[in-house]
Amino acid sequence: MRARRTPTPGTEAAPDAPVEIAGTVAIVGYPNVGKSTLVNRLSQTRAAVVHETPGVTRDRKELLCEWAGTTFRLIDTGGVDEADTGPFGPQIVEQAKQAIEEADLVVLVVDARAGVTPGDEDLARILRASRRDVLVVANKLDDPRRDAEALEFHRLGLGDPVPISALHGHGTGELLDEVVSRLPGGGEVPVGQEAIRVAILGRPNVGKSSLLNALVGRERVIVSDVPGTTRDTIDTVLERDDTTFVLVDTAGLRRKRRHRQGIEYYSELRALEAAERADVAIVLVDASEGVVDQDLAVADVARKAGCATVVALSKWDVTEIRIEDARPQLERRLRQRPPILAVSAVTGRGLERLLDTVEDVFTRYAGRIPTAELNRALAELREARQPPGRRGRRLNLMYGTQVSSRPPRFRFFVNDRRLVTRDYGYWVENELRRRFRLEGVPVSIDFVTSE
């Protein structure tokens, strides 16, 4: 299997009209010069977390942008400060250097109000050595009458600076014109609707980024034992045989999200959005700590988002817990009855089986049950159990059909839907799950009175 880069599209093409990506543009710069604000402006999204605190972006994040009929990949990177000796500084620098290596064009963002800084000069040296095409963008020039202040950045030796205000949009149209004119042209086609979109969810520090890196076989995202390392949602395409997976690493989900503020709040909001656009969620549980209530809350996030669920017990190389110990609690507490398996990002145990399980669950999540088979099952359910009657009337489960998939939704016609109790509805749902191998798949049933 092999991994390749993919964006989360800011503007998606219709499934029947795939577009070619004209090139890759990396946005780099010193911390807090406005890179993520520029990414959001150019992509017309709010995909990048923006906050006044320097160093919000750590991993590199990719999106698709479209301008004047040309689609290109845009890579947001963390603020590069080679003097930063903190826990993430060197890794952020390495991630930015990888983005530069992958790019056809590098946009160096500088803060025009601060003038040329030692950090800008350090980055300029890296870019000159990279031999990549570079465009210097002087940001935070909110008044066009101050555009001449951008000329100071000529001394970086990277060509004519482009004055802009990412916050207010001044000069961004001219910037996009220049970007598009420098790209090499058509090539790669972005992934389509056939790809399996997989969100990796879990509470903080359970090993989500380590799992992603192990699956793709390289350091795609920053891994640290500091909780909360991941702040954005990061998409990576993994191709295995004839199957394409879009893997999404997310920020850790805490149980009491209403108490979160600032960067932490927006990071968790991105994780919830990732679950909503996923087909399958891998709910990662730290097996060395056992199953806790917060793990169950994360699984419930996946259920409410309407994606299928697979539970992966991580860090299996450092735990003495048996999977038989965890299984009863998970099966008893999780409504979707998801598949449960053990994995280790360190040893590679269970990774292939994990992808097999995700693919299998997705097939049933996206599939359809033939109407004849469904109604044979309903006839057996009708004979097996009846809810309590009401005013002398008994429920008649007449017939049904599947009305949609991804996730599956069913419409069952009855003589009087008021006779359907909550317990009976859950029982029918569980019977469908058992009979049609829908473990881990969200099942919606509409009971409708037949007229």
N, C-alpha and C positions, 0 to 999 in steps of 0.2 A: 504494500500500500504506500501511497505517497501523498504528501500534503502540498497544497499551493495556497497562495494568498487570495483572499476574497474580500470585498467590501460588504457592508450593510448598505444597500442602495439608498441614497437620498432621493433619487427619482428613478423608479423602476420602469423598465420597458414592458410592454404587454407581452404575455407569454408567447404569442404567436408571431412576435416581431422582435427577435433578439438583436441586440446592438453590439457593435464591436467596440472594444476599449482602445482608444487612440494612444494611450500611454499612461505612465504613472508619475504622479507629482508628489514629492515629499515636502512637508512643511516642517522646517526646523528653526530653532532659535533659542536664545537664552531664556531662563524662566521668567514668566509673567510679562512677555512682550505682546501677548494677544494671539497666540497661534490658534488655540481652540476657538476663540471668537471668530477668527478669520475662516476656519474650517466650517463652522456653522453658517457663516455668511455665504461662502462660495457654494456650499451644498444645499443651502436653503432648508436646513434641518436644525434640530437641537441635539444632534447625536453626541457631540463632544461635551463633557462636563466643563462648565465655565465657572470659576470662582475667583474672588480677589486674592485668595491665598496662593503664593507661588508654588509651583510643583504639583499642581492637581493632576495633570496628565503624566502617567508613568509608562504604560505600555504604548505601543504604536497602534493606532486605530485607523481602519480603512473604510472609505465610503466611495460611492460612485457619484460623480458630478456631471452635469450636462450644460453645455453653453454653445449656443449658435449651431445646434445640430451635432456637436461633437461630445462624445462621452469619454471621460477619463477617470482614472482611479486617483483618489486623494488620500494621502497618509498623514495623519496627525501624529506628532511625536512628543515625548516629554521634553521639558526644558533642559538644555544641555549646559552643564556647568562642570567643567573638568576639575575645578577646585573643590567640588562637593565630595566630602569623604563620608557622608551619611550612609545609612543602610541601603539606599536605593540609587545614590548618585552614579556609581560606576555602571550599574545595569541599565539605567536610563540612557547613559552615553552610548553603551553598546547597542541598545535597541535603535537609537537614532542613527548610528553608523550603518546598521543593517538596512534601515529605510533608505539612506542615501545610496547604498550599494544597489538597491533594487530599483531606484528611480531613474526615469528618463530626464526629469527636470527637478531641480531642488529649489524651493522658494525659501530664502533666508529672511525671516521676519526680524526686524529690529525696532526698538522703541525710539522714535524720532525725538521725543521729548527728553530722553536721557542722553542723546548723542551717542557717539561711538564708545563702547565700553570694552574693557579687557575681555569679557566673555564673547562679545561680537568678534573681536580680533582672533580669539582662539578658534571659533567656529569657521571663520574665513580661511584660516590656515588648513583646517581639516577639509574644507570644500575645495580649495585649490589643489590639494594633494589628491582628491578623489577623481579629478578630471571630468566631473559631471557638469552638465549645463546648469548654471546657477542664475537665479533672478533675485535681486535684493529688493525687499519690500519694506519701506519706511512707514511703520504703522503709527496710529494715534495722532495723525494730522487731521484734526476734526474741522479745521478751517482751511479751505482751499488757498487762502492768502498766505498760508504758512508752508506751502508746498516746497518752496526753495530751501527749507531746512533739511530736506532729504539729500541735498547735494553733498552734505558733509560725509555721507557714507560711500562716496567715490573712493575714499582712501582705503577701503577694504580690498580694492583691486578686483572687484567682481562685476564691473559694468555699471550701467546707469540705474540708480535706484528708482523705484516706482512709489510715489507718495499715495497713501491711502488712509482711510479710517475704517477698520473692520467693524467697529461698533455702529457707525452711522452709515456705512456703505459708500462713502466718498471714494472714488477712484477704483472701486472693485470691478466695474464693467471693463475699464481699460486694462486692469490686471488680467482678467479672464481672457480678453482678446489676445494679450501677449502670451499667456500660458498656452492657449490653443494653437497659436502660430508656431510654437516651438516643439510640439509633440510629434513623434515619428509617424503616427497614423495607425490605421486599423490593424487588428490582430486578434487578441483573445476575446472570446465571447463569455459574458458572465454566466454564472450557474442559473439554471431555470427552475421551474416549479417541481421538477422531478427530484430535486435534491432533498435529502432528509435533514431538516433543520433541528439541531439538537442543542438544548440549553443545559449547561452544567450548573446545577443549583446546589446550595448547601449553606449551612451557617459558616461564620468566619473561621478560617484556618483549618478546614477539613481536608485540604489538598486538591482543590479544584484546578488551580493552575498547573500543579504537578501532573495531574491526570491528563490535562490537555497536552502538555509538552510530551508526555510519554506516548500518547496516541499518535501525535504527528511526528514524533521522533526527532524533535529539535526544540531549542529554547525559543518558542514563539511568544511566550508571555513571561513576565518577571515572576519568579517564585521566591518567597521569603517566608520565614517562620513568624513574621510580624503580622498579626491579624489585620485585615483591611488593606492588604497590598493592592489588590485589584479594585479599581474605582470605575472603570468603564466596562462596557460589554465589548468583547473582542471576538471577531468572527474569523475563523480559519476553515478553509475547504480541505477535506481529506477524501482522497479518491482511493477506493479499494475494489479491485476487480471492476465490475460494471456499476458499482454503487458510489454515489457522491454524497458525502456528509458535510453539512455546514455546522461546525462546532462553535459554540458560543460560551466563552468563559465569562463569569459574572461576579459581581461583588457579593460578599457574604450577606445573607439575610438574617436579620435579628428578629426576635419574636415581637418586641414592642417597637415597631417601626415608627409609631406616632411620636416617640420621644427623640427621634433622630433629627439633626439639624444640619444645615450647610452642606458641605461636600458629601458627608455620609448619607444624608437624605437623598440627594440627587443620584448618588451611586446606586443605592438600593432601588430607586425608581427605575433606573436603567435595567436592573436585574429583573424587575417585575415585567417590564416591557419585553425583555428577551423571552420570558416564559410565554407571554401572550402571542408572540410570533413564531414559537417553536412548534414542531410536530411532536417531538419526544423530549422529555426532561429526564436527565440523569440526576437523581437526587443522591448526593454523596453524603454518606454517614461515616464518621470517624470510628472505625471498629475498635480502636484502642481505648475509646471512652465509652463505648456502648451506645445504645439508642436512647436519646433523651427527647423530651417533649418538643424542643426546638426543631429537631429533625422531622418530627411529625407535622409541625407547623409549616416547614418548607415544602413537604410533600403535598400539603393542602393547598399551598400557593399554586403548585403545578396543576392540581385537579381543577381549581377555580379558573385557571387560565385556559382550560380546555385542551391541554396537551396530554399525550400518553406519558406514562411514568415507568421508569426502571430504577430500582434502588441498588446502588453500588456501595458495598461496605469497603471503605478504603483503608489504607495502611495495614493491610492484612499481613505484611511481613513483620510487624512489631506488636501483634496482639495475640492473646491466648484465648480470645472469645471464639466459640464455635458458631458457624452460621446457623446451626439448629437452635442456638440460644436466642438469636435475634429474630428469627423467622416468625415464631408465634406472636410476638408483640406487634410486629409490623403487619402481619396478616390480619390480626384482630383490630388494629386501629386504623388501617388505611382502606378506604372504601373501594378503591380501584383494584385492590388485590394485585399489586405490581409484582413482576418477576424480581427476585432478590439474588444477587451474586456477589462474590468477593473479588476484589482487585487489589493490585499493588503497583503503584507508579514506579517504585524503585526496582522491583524484580521483573515487572512485566506480566505478572500472573493475572490471568483472567481478562486481559485487554481485548484479545481477539474474540473471546466469547461475549464480552460486553457489546462489541460492535455487531456481532451476530444477533444478539438479543434485541438491540435497538432496531435493527433492520426487520426482524420478525415482528416486533410490536408495531412498527410503522406500517407494515403490510396490512395488518388487521385494522389499524387506525384509519388507513386510507381506503380500505376495501369495502365491498358491498356484499350483503347476504342476499342470495336469490329469494325472491318473494315466496316461492313455493316452499323452500326449506324453512323460512321464517314462520310461515303459517302452519306447517307441520309441527313445529316446536310449540306454537301457541295452542294448538289443539291438545298437546300433551300437558301443557301448563294448566289449561282449563279443567282437565280431569284430575290433576294432581292436587290443586288447592283452590279454595274459594274464600274470599274475605267475608266477614260477617254481613248478613243481610240487613236491609233497612226498609222498615214498613212493609215487610213481607216480600220485598223484591231481592233477587239474587243477581250478582254481577254475571254478565255474559261477555266473555272476551271473544269477540267475533272474528276479526281478521286484522292484519297489520302490514306495514311496508316500511322499508328504510327510505327516508326522504333526503338524507345527505350523508356525507362522509367528511373525515378530517375535521372534527371527530364525528363518529356515527350518531345519527339521530333517527329515532323511529317514531312512527305514528300508529297507535293501536286504537282501533274503533271498538267501542263498548256500547252496551245498551243504555248505560247511565254513568257518566264519569264520577258522579258524586258517591258512587259505591266503591270507588278505588281508595282504599286507605293508604296511609303513608307506609306502613309495614308491608302491605301487599305490593306497592310500587317498588320498594327496595328488593323484595323477594324476586319479583319478575326481572329486575335489573341483574341481580346476582345469577339467576338461572340463565339469562342470555349470555352473561360473561362466561359461565361454566360450559354451556353447550357449544358456543361458537369461538372458544379460545380468545376471549377478549380481556384476559388478565392484563392489567395495567392501562387499559383503554377506557377513557371516559365515555359513558353511555348515557344518552339523553332519551327519555321516553315521553311522548305526549299522548295522554289518554283522551280520546275525543268521543263525544256522544254521537253515535250514528243517527242521522236523520232519515 
